[in-house]
C-alpha cells in the first residue's frame, strides 16, 4: 500500500480534483466544473498553509504538478470556446435590450443625474443645470 506525506497527499487531492474537472469539462458539465473549482481552491489554500518540502519531496511533486498543469491547460482549451459563445450571447441580449428600449420609448441611459451633497458645493465643472 502506497502512503504519501501529508503534503504529497494534498497535491494528489488537487490532481484528483483537476482531473475530475477536466472530465466534466469534456462532457460539457460546466456547473459541475464550477462546483469542483470551489473544492480545488480550498485544496490549494490547504496546500499554501503547509510547510515547505524536502528536496526528495520536491522531486516527487514534479509529476503531480505536471498532471495539474496539463489538466488546467486542457480545461482552458475547452472553456475558451464556451466563454466566446457566452460573450456573444450577452452581446446579443444587450443589443436586443437597446432595441426594445428604443421602440418602447425608454431611455437606454442608466446614469443618474449629478446631485450635489446638501452640505457641500458641487466640484468645479459639475454644476447642475
Buried (B, 14 or more C-beta within 10 A) or exposed (E): EEEEBEBBEBBBBBBBBBBBBBBBBEEEBBEBBEEBBEBBEEBBEBBEEEEEBEEEBEEBBEEBEEBBEBBBEBBEEBBEEEEEEEEEEEEEEEEEEEEEEEEEEEEEEEEEEEEEEEEEEEEEEEEEE
